[in-house]
């Protein structure tokens, strides 16, 4: 019998002569047509616009203004990047000088593009209540992914009919209810190409096809709302199966697509601490949000060169740089301006069930969270929704939800992907909510300087599955515990 490893090595030769059913989106006649649009906070008065095209651009430009009929401002860049296995080029432009909390209209310059709009970032310290949605572990829908049976101030983004009862569909239907989205890891699940039999002979092509499909599906949301990204394990390689790693070309290893797509659109580096899109922070109203990388760049990081996943990824900074960035960043947060501190990453160290936690992540990050008074830790990786009492070192804070010193932790990994949902399993005694019956996501409302509301929402029905409010006095300007 031929060994599995030998069979895998032979797959590319078989694929070359096979007529496989890889489902690529159609290429537009005008190759400058923008696709896979995405927006992000770039600074207090700046927004980045990212998009892909099916040819390289000499200049990537966006026109914008406060009226759809008068796009009098223009911003361009000369960056248009790709990698060897991609059909598209990643482009971006930075829109500067924006008035805060103002609706702007924008059009990516092409002979085949349309006008869309967004709300510019709130000024740090703006005490207006706002909502930030959390979507993690969100995969492609349709033939290469999974499917489900199941008067506004703003126009509802147009979503493909098959997505009407999914998380993306719910984000479209509730477009007036939130201002910003954070997505710390796992986009599309293109590395799960082998789970569809029709793709088995064309892994490289299927991987790229799923990426294109997913970012096309996400574009109605990410091209309308500020959408903040950081990496998860499914961005690390074209497969997490050891034998199948031999089929991964260099262009599909080491977070390559993730870097091309987001490197120039996430907030720029501060001082000597790189590097977006792997770790960075931004301010928005009463919130200071830090996005971290739970995959590489700390001791025994799972996807790192010495990690348990054996993906040999990274590093993306100098030794110890991510942890030094996190300490310096959190120590500098002025709580009189941005009282709420949220840190979001992919792999959790608190979870229900067994085998779901990241011990090396806890060793690297938890003491920093506690020392600098992080209010809320947001994670995914486990495919369900969970909420815990404020906790440190496995012990619930005696103050509970009323002015605790320890961070409150949530998991919002139930948005939906081809791997399905994770069962709840056993519950630690500090567990307040766990849900794995259907797809769901989290919604965080910064009510005022002392109250933060966390809701978990059913993607199919829009029902609130769980609601809680964290109270913090925030009476110290710079926190060190």
Secondary structure as the mmCIF struct_conf table of DSSP 4:
data_model
#
loop_
_struct_conf.conf_type_id
_struct_conf.id
_struct_conf.beg_label_comp_id
_struct_conf.beg_label_asym_id
_struct_conf.beg_label_seq_id
_struct_conf.end_label_comp_id
_struct_conf.end_label_asym_id
_struct_conf.end_label_seq_id
HELX_RH_AL_P HELX_RH_AL_P1 UNK A 4 UNK A 16
TURN_TY1_P TURN_TY1_P1 UNK A 17 UNK A 17
HELX_LH_PP_P HELX_LH_PP_P1 UNK A 24 UNK A 28
BEND BEND1 UNK A 29 UNK A 30
TURN_TY1_P TURN_TY1_P2 UNK A 31 UNK A 32
STRN STRN1 UNK A 35 UNK A 43
TURN_TY1_P TURN_TY1_P3 UNK A 44 UNK A 45
STRN STRN2 UNK A 46 UNK A 53
BEND BEND2 UNK A 54 UNK A 55
BEND BEND3 UNK A 58 UNK A 58
STRN STRN3 UNK A 60 UNK A 65
BEND BEND4 UNK A 66 UNK A 66
STRN STRN4 UNK A 67 UNK A 67
TURN_TY1_P TURN_TY1_P4 UNK A 68 UNK A 69
STRN STRN5 UNK A 70 UNK A 70
STRN STRN6 UNK A 73 UNK A 77
STRN STRN7 UNK A 80 UNK A 81
TURN_TY1_P TURN_TY1_P5 UNK A 84 UNK A 85
BEND BEND5 UNK A 87 UNK A 88
STRN STRN8 UNK A 89 UNK A 95
BEND BEND6 UNK A 97 UNK A 97
HELX_LH_PP_P HELX_LH_PP_P2 UNK A 98 UNK A 99
TURN_TY1_P TURN_TY1_P6 UNK A 100 UNK A 101
STRN STRN9 UNK A 103 UNK A 108
BEND BEND7 UNK A 109 UNK A 112
STRN STRN10 UNK A 115 UNK A 119
HELX_LH_PP_P HELX_LH_PP_P3 UNK A 120 UNK A 123
TURN_TY1_P TURN_TY1_P7 UNK A 124 UNK A 125
STRN STRN11 UNK A 130 UNK A 134
BEND BEND8 UNK A 137 UNK A 137
STRN STRN12 UNK A 138 UNK A 139
STRN STRN13 UNK A 141 UNK A 141
BEND BEND9 UNK A 142 UNK A 142
TURN_TY1_P TURN_TY1_P8 UNK A 143 UNK A 144
BEND BEND10 UNK A 145 UNK A 145
STRN STRN14 UNK A 146 UNK A 146
BEND BEND11 UNK A 153 UNK A 154
HELX_LH_PP_P HELX_LH_PP_P4 UNK A 155 UNK A 158
HELX_RH_3T_P HELX_RH_3T_P1 UNK A 161 UNK A 163
TURN_TY1_P TURN_TY1_P9 UNK A 164 UNK A 165
BEND BEND12 UNK A 166 UNK A 166
HELX_RH_AL_P HELX_RH_AL_P2 UNK A 167 UNK A 173
TURN_TY1_P TURN_TY1_P10 UNK A 174 UNK A 176
BEND BEND13 UNK A 177 UNK A 177
BEND BEND14 UNK A 179 UNK A 179
STRN STRN15 UNK A 180 UNK A 184
BEND BEND15 UNK A 185 UNK A 185
STRN STRN16 UNK A 187 UNK A 188
TURN_TY1_P TURN_TY1_P11 UNK A 189 UNK A 189
HELX_RH_3T_P HELX_RH_3T_P2 UNK A 190 UNK A 195
BEND BEND16 UNK A 196 UNK A 196
HELX_RH_3T_P HELX_RH_3T_P3 UNK A 197 UNK A 199
TURN_TY1_P TURN_TY1_P12 UNK A 200 UNK A 201
HELX_RH_AL_P HELX_RH_AL_P3 UNK A 203 UNK A 222
TURN_TY1_P TURN_TY1_P13 UNK A 223 UNK A 224
BEND BEND17 UNK A 225 UNK A 225
STRN STRN17 UNK A 226 UNK A 230
HELX_RH_3T_P HELX_RH_3T_P4 UNK A 233 UNK A 235
BEND BEND18 UNK A 236 UNK A 236
BEND BEND19 UNK A 238 UNK A 238
BEND BEND20 UNK A 240 UNK A 241
TURN_TY1_P TURN_TY1_P14 UNK A 242 UNK A 242
HELX_RH_3T_P HELX_RH_3T_P5 UNK A 243 UNK A 247
HELX_RH_3T_P HELX_RH_3T_P6 UNK A 250 UNK A 252
BEND BEND21 UNK A 253 UNK A 253
TURN_TY1_P TURN_TY1_P15 UNK A 254 UNK A 255
HELX_RH_AL_P HELX_RH_AL_P4 UNK A 256 UNK A 262
TURN_TY1_P TURN_TY1_P16 UNK A 263 UNK A 265
BEND BEND22 UNK A 266 UNK A 266
HELX_LH_PP_P HELX_LH_PP_P5 UNK A 267 UNK A 269
STRN STRN18 UNK A 270 UNK A 270
TURN_TY1_P TURN_TY1_P17 UNK A 271 UNK A 272
STRN STRN19 UNK A 273 UNK A 273
TURN_TY1_P TURN_TY1_P18 UNK A 276 UNK A 278
BEND BEND23 UNK A 279 UNK A 279
STRN STRN20 UNK A 280 UNK A 284
TURN_TY1_P TURN_TY1_P19 UNK A 285 UNK A 286
STRN STRN21 UNK A 287 UNK A 291
BEND BEND24 UNK A 294 UNK A 298
TURN_TY1_P TURN_TY1_P20 UNK A 299 UNK A 300
TURN_TY1_P TURN_TY1_P21 UNK A 302 UNK A 303
BEND BEND25 UNK A 304 UNK A 304
TURN_TY1_P TURN_TY1_P22 UNK A 305 UNK A 306
BEND BEND26 UNK A 307 UNK A 307
TURN_TY1_P TURN_TY1_P23 UNK A 308 UNK A 309
BEND BEND27 UNK A 317 UNK A 318
TURN_TY1_P TURN_TY1_P24 UNK A 319 UNK A 320
HELX_RH_AL_P HELX_RH_AL_P5 UNK A 321 UNK A 331
TURN_TY1_P TURN_TY1_P25 UNK A 332 UNK A 332
TURN_TY1_P TURN_TY1_P26 UNK A 335 UNK A 337
STRN STRN22 UNK A 340 UNK A 344
BEND BEND28 UNK A 346 UNK A 347
BEND BEND29 UNK A 349 UNK A 350
BEND BEND30 UNK A 352 UNK A 355
HELX_RH_AL_P HELX_RH_AL_P6 UNK A 359 UNK A 371
TURN_TY1_P TURN_TY1_P27 UNK A 372 UNK A 373
STRN STRN23 UNK A 376 UNK A 379
BEND BEND31 UNK A 381 UNK A 384
STRN STRN24 UNK A 385 UNK A 388
BEND BEND32 UNK A 390 UNK A 390
STRN STRN25 UNK A 391 UNK A 392
TURN_TY1_P TURN_TY1_P28 UNK A 393 UNK A 394
STRN STRN26 UNK A 395 UNK A 396
TURN_TY1_P TURN_TY1_P29 UNK A 398 UNK A 401
STRN STRN27 UNK A 402 UNK A 402
BEND BEND33 UNK A 403 UNK A 403
BEND BEND34 UNK A 405 UNK A 406
HELX_LH_PP_P HELX_LH_PP_P6 UNK A 407 UNK A 407
STRN STRN28 UNK A 408 UNK A 412
BEND BEND35 UNK A 415 UNK A 415
STRN STRN29 UNK A 416 UNK A 416
TURN_TY1_P TURN_TY1_P30 UNK A 418 UNK A 419
HELX_LH_PP_P HELX_LH_PP_P7 UNK A 421 UNK A 423
TURN_TY1_P TURN_TY1_P31 UNK A 429 UNK A 430
STRN STRN30 UNK A 431 UNK A 435
BEND BEND36 UNK A 437 UNK A 438
STRN STRN31 UNK A 440 UNK A 446
BEND BEND37 UNK A 448 UNK A 450
STRN STRN32 UNK A 451 UNK A 458
TURN_TY1_P TURN_TY1_P32 UNK A 459 UNK A 461
STRN STRN33 UNK A 464 UNK A 471
BEND BEND38 UNK A 477 UNK A 478
#
